Amino acid sequence: MWIFFTILSLLILYLLFFWVIPFSLKGAIFDPSRKRDVEKMVNMAEIKGDEISVDLGSGDGRVVIAFAEKGAQAHGFEINPFLVLISRINIRRAGLKGKAFIHWKNFWKADLSKFDIITVFQVDFAMNELENKLKKELKPGSKVISNQWTFPNWKYSKYENGIYVYDSSELPTK
C-alpha cells in the first residue's frame, strides 16, 4: 500500500511542478528544445562577444549553456525550483560558472531592457502578452528568437525550420 501512495505522491508532485504551476504563472510546461533547434537559435543569433542573452523559461539550461559556450553572457529565468537546480548543475558541469546564470524568477516580473538577445520557447497563448511586454522593454538593436511560436503582430526578419528571429529595429512601436 505504501508503494501506491509513494507513486501517487510523486505523480502529484510532477503534475504540480511541471504542469499546474507553470500554467498558473502564464508559462509553458517543461518541453525542452531539441539540440538541433538550440544550435539553429545560436547560429541565427549571430552572437557578438559582448552581448548579453536571456532565455525566458530556461528549463534545464540548455539554451543558456549553448549561448554561453558561443561567447554571450547568458542568463535564464525559470520559475520551477527543480529546473533551476538542474540548470545550475548543468552549468557547473559545462564549466560555465560566471558566464551562464540561472535566476529563479518569473520572467513576467523581470526587466528585460538590458538584454541584447532574448530567446523564447513559449506557447501560443503567452505570445500576445509577451509581445506587449517586449514592446515596452526591448532596447534598440536587440533580437528576439522564438522556437516554434510566432508573435501575433510582428513580422520576423529571419526564419529557418521553426526558428523565428525578430529584430527590434524592424518591429512596430504601436
N, C-alpha and C positions, 0 to 999 in steps of 0.2 A: 504494500500500500504506500509506503514512503517513497518508492520509486515513482509511482504515479504522481504524487504531489511534487516531487522534485522536478520531474519533466514538465508538469503543468506550470510550476513557478518559473522555470526557465523560459517556457513559451510565452508566458505573460510578460516577463521582463523584455524578451526580444520584441514582442509586439509594441510594448510601451516605448522603448528607447529607439526603435528603428522605424516605427510607423506612426504611432499616435502623437508623440511629442513633436517630430518634425512637421507634420501636417498642422498641428495646432499653433505652431510658430511661423506659419506661412512658408514652410520649406518643403523640400522634397525628401523622399525616402533615400536611404543609402543605396545608391546604384552606381558603383564605381565606373569611371571612364575606362574604356578599353585602351590598352597600351598603344595601339596604332593611332587612336584619336588623340591621346596625350601628346604623342610625337608630332602629329599634324598641328595641334594647337601651338606647340613650342615653335615649330618651323614657321608657321604663319604669323606668329607674333613678331618675328624679326627683332629679337631682343638686342638691345644695346647695353653695354656693360654696366651702366649706372642706373638702369631702370629698376623701378620697384613694382612688383606684381602682387596681386591678391587673388585668391581663389575663394569664391563665395559658396560656402557649404563644402568645405575642403575634404570631407570624408576621411579616408585613410592617409591623406597627404601626398598621393602620387603625383598630382599636378604641381603642387608646391615644390616637391623634390625635383621634378623634371625642369622647372623653371630655374631653380637654384643651381642645378648642375650646368645650365647653359649661361650662367653669369648674372642672372637677376637676383636682387634681394627679394626673396619670395615669402609671402605671408599667406595665411589661410584663416578664415573664420569658420568655426564649427561649433554647433550648439550641443552636440552629443558628447558627453564627457568620456565615454568609452572610445569613441573615434578620435578624440583629442589625444588620449593616452596612446593609442595605437600609432597615430601620426607622429607624435614626438619620439616614440621608439624607432619608427621607420627613419626619421630624420637623423637620429644618432647613428643608426646602423649604416646610413649612407654617408656618414662623415660630414654632414652639412650643418652642424650646430654653429650658430652665429651667422648663418647665411639663409636659413629657412626657419620660419617661425609659424607656429600654430597658436591661434588665440581662441580661447574658449569664450566665444561671444556670438551673439545673434547678429549677423551682418546687417539686418534691417536697422539696427541701432548704431552701426558703425559709420564714421565719417570716411568716405571713400575718395575724398578730394586729393589725397597725396599720392595716389597710385597712378602709374603710367600704363599699366596693363591690368585689366580686370577679366578674369575668366569665370565662366558660369556654366553649370550643368543643372539647371532647374527644370521645373515642369511648366507646362503651358499657362496654368492659372497664375503663376508667380511673375511671369514675364511682363505683364502690363504694369503692375505696381513697381517692379524693378526698373522698368523703363523710366517711370516718373522719378524715382529716386536718383537714378544715374543722370537724368537730365539736369537735376539741380546740383549734382556733386562732381560730375566729370570735369577734370581740368583740361585746358586746351592741349591738343596733341595726344591725348590718351586713346588707348584702343580697348575695345571690349570684344572678347572672344567667347562665343557661345557654342557649346556642344549640343547639337541636335535641335535646339529650340530657337525660334526667331522672336524678335521684338515686334509687337503689333504695328507700330507706326514708323519704324526706322528701316532704312534701306542699307543693306550690308555692302561693304566695299569689296570684300573677297568671299568666295565660297569654294569649299572643296570637300566633297564626301561627308556632308553633315556638319562641317565646322564653318561657322559664320564669323567674319571679322567686321567690326564696326569701328570707324574712325570718328572720333568726337568732332573733328572739324567739318565733317560731312553730315552731321545729324541735325535735324530741325530743332530749333530752340523753343518753339511754341508748343 
